[in-house]
């Protein structure tokens, strides 16, 4: 038997690897089959064929449930990377010489998405009509996980975050402003000293929102007793808490410029020390073939932020 024929018979098909990855993701044969647009029996047969080709059991089954074996988990992990690399290969060939065409699955965090993404989408429609953006909003950790699994192509995040294993491009600087009710400004003396603020008077987002860590670090909030134990789920909730004269908070300039304080009785003040800020950046997989596309999009976002000369 020739080497070519041997490999043709023993190499697993990408289709069966795709079935396996989706079954692992859904943990349900019926849901996985629907995602793969095949019948449940076709998906099950494909995975059994994969096990025969590899010579190892990937799933332990009984009549009511199943679990992935240790080698099955390893095969899933490697299959995700393999399928992502194949997808990147197809995109490379498809858009050779035309980087700003095709589709980009873009993930963005909630403290950026409402204030920037609509401008990005509108700009791309006008400037690059052959480029389509599919958007997903989620927390940083979940977006990075989706990027590593190949479910997303590109992320728009607040930096710094752990981007080991990824490429990143800084596209802007977003300063923080202290936000207070207009009726309380006389009680806050500038330059502001956090020691003068009442205990539990600073409101922040829940810990899974990276802006909380950025604000604590950038605004030098070392006094935890000043932070209220209530953790909001969105910047709009923070605005309402402060508008009710319950305390103060820190908002990114991006949100303020987008009008988050409109129709409120709130005003902004400069936090203590040097102007605190967060970096805004794009993040993508090191193995992606669309680097030119992502960098071009990054330059366009810099223009939208008015910071093309500041980075």
C-alpha positions, 0 to 999 in steps of 0.5 A: 500500500502506498503512503498516499493511500494509507493516509487517505484511509487513516486521516479523519475527515474535517466533517467528523471532527466538526461533529465531535467539536459541536457535540462537546460544545452542546453536550447533547446529540440533538442540539449538536446535530441541528448546529451541524445541519445533519440528522442525529444518526448522521452525527452519531455515525460520523463520530463512531467512524472517527473513533474507528479511524483513530483507534480509540474511544472518544465518548463513553455512552449508555442509553441515557447519557455520555461522557468524553474520555480523556483522549476524547477531550484532547482530540476536541481541543486539537480539533478546534485548533485544526478547524480554526486553522482550516477556516483561516486558510480558506479566508486567506485564499478567498480574500487574497489581494482584497483584505477588506472583503468578506465577514468578520466575527467581532466581539466587544465588551459591554463598556465599549459596544454601545458607545462605539460599535454603531459608528464602526459598523456604519463607517465600514458599510460606507467605506468597505461595502464588501466587508460584513461585521457580525457582532457579539457583546460579552465579558472579556474572559468569555470573548477571549475564550470564544476567540481561542476556540475560533468562534470569533475572529477579532475582539475590541477590548479595553487593555491591559488584559492577558493576551498571551498567545494573541496579537494585539493592536492599540487603537485608542486611549479612553480617559476616566472621569469622576461623575457626581450629582450637581447638588453635591459638587460643593461637598467635594473639594478639588483637588479631590482626596479620596479620604474625604469621601464617605465610606461606601460612596464609590459605585463600580461594576461587577468584577467580571467587567474589566473596567472595574479593575481598570478604574481601581488601578487607574484612579488609584482606588486603594481604599476599599472601604470607599467602594460600595458593596453593590456592584452594578451590571452596566454603566447605565445602572451606575449613572442612575445610582449617582443620579439618585445622590447615592454616591459617585462613580467613574465613567470612560470618556467614550461613554460620556461623549456618547451621551450617557449623562444626557437628561441627568443632573450629573457632572464630571470632575477630574480624578486625583493625580495624572489623568487615569485612562484605559487603552482600547485595542484589537486582539486576534489569534496569532495564527490568523491570516487576516492580519492586514484586514485587522490592522486596516480596521484598527486604523479606521477605528483610530480615525473614528476615535480621533486618535490616529496621531496620538497612538 
